[in-house]
Amino acid sequence: MVKMNDLKIQRELKNLKGWKRSGDAIEKKFEFKDFIQAMGFVNSIALLAERANHHPDIDIRWNKVQLVLSTHSDGGITQKDIALAKEIESFRK
């Protein structure tokens, strides 16, 4: 994968509600009713990530989940990160 330039990243993030850039990554925080719902979401994301062979950094705090996507092997944000973020968003609908 090729690392995306700043303009392309900005354009893609306009279509990803709640996602923001954080250095060489994109991230989003999700909030749920309780811990069980948060863990259910994380387990579902794990399946999507495994299928895509692209794994987010995940931080779980009771009913809050933060996902951070970056293609570390390519040194930053690539189309893999955008594609997985889009898949996560379509899963949430």
C-alpha positions in Angstrom: 0.0 0.0 0.0 1.0 3.6 -0.6 0.8 6.1 2.1 -1.9 8.7 1.3 -1.1 12.4 1.0 -2.7 15.0 3.3 -5.3 16.2 0.8 -6.6 12.7 0.0 -6.8 11.9 3.8 -8.9 15.1 4.4 -11.2 14.2 1.5 -11.8 10.7 2.8 -12.4 11.8 6.3 -15.2 14.1 5.2 -17.1 10.9 4.4 -16.3 9.2 7.6 -18.5 10.7 10.4 -16.6 11.1 13.7 -13.3 9.8 12.4 -10.4 12.2 12.8 -6.7 12.3 12.0 -4.2 11.8 14.7 -0.7 12.0 13.3 -0.1 9.0 11.1 -3.4 7.4 12.0 -7.2 7.9 12.0 -9.3 7.3 15.0 -12.8 7.3 16.4 -14.4 6.9 19.8 -17.6 4.9 20.2 -19.9 4.8 23.2 -22.3 2.1 24.1 -25.0 1.4 26.7 -22.7 -0.8 28.8 -19.6 -3.0 28.8 -21.4 -6.0 27.2 -22.4 -3.9 24.2 -18.9 -2.5 23.9 -17.4 -5.9 24.0 -19.8 -7.2 21.4 -18.8 -4.3 19.1 -15.1 -5.1 19.7 -15.7 -8.8 18.8 -17.5 -7.9 15.6 -14.7 -5.5 14.7 -12.1 -8.3 15.3 -13.9 -10.4 12.7 -13.9 -7.6 10.2 -10.2 -6.8 10.9 -9.1 -10.4 10.6 -10.9 -10.8 7.3 -9.2 -7.7 6.0 -5.8 -8.7 7.5 -5.7 -5.2 9.0 -5.9 -4.8 12.7 -6.8 -1.6 14.6 -5.4 -0.6 17.9 -8.3 -0.9 20.4 -8.7 0.8 23.7 -11.7 -0.4 25.8 -12.9 1.7 28.8 -16.1 0.1 30.2 -18.7 1.4 27.6 -16.3 3.3 25.4 -14.2 1.9 22.6 -11.5 3.9 20.7 -10.2 2.5 17.4 -7.0 3.7 15.9 -6.1 2.7 12.3 -2.7 3.1 10.7 -0.8 1.0 8.2 2.4 0.7 10.3 4.3 -1.3 7.6 3.8 1.7 5.2 4.5 4.4 7.7 1.0 6.0 8.0 -2.5 6.2 6.6 -3.3 4.1 3.5 -6.4 3.1 1.6 -6.5 0.0 3.9 -7.2 2.2 6.9 -9.9 4.1 5.0 -11.5 0.9 3.7 -11.6 -0.7 7.2 -13.1 2.5 8.7 -15.8 2.5 6.0 -16.5 -1.2 6.7 -16.8 -0.4 10.4 -19.2 2.4 9.7 -21.4 0.3 7.4 -21.4 -2.4 10.1 -22.7 0.1 12.7 -25.7 1.1 10.6 
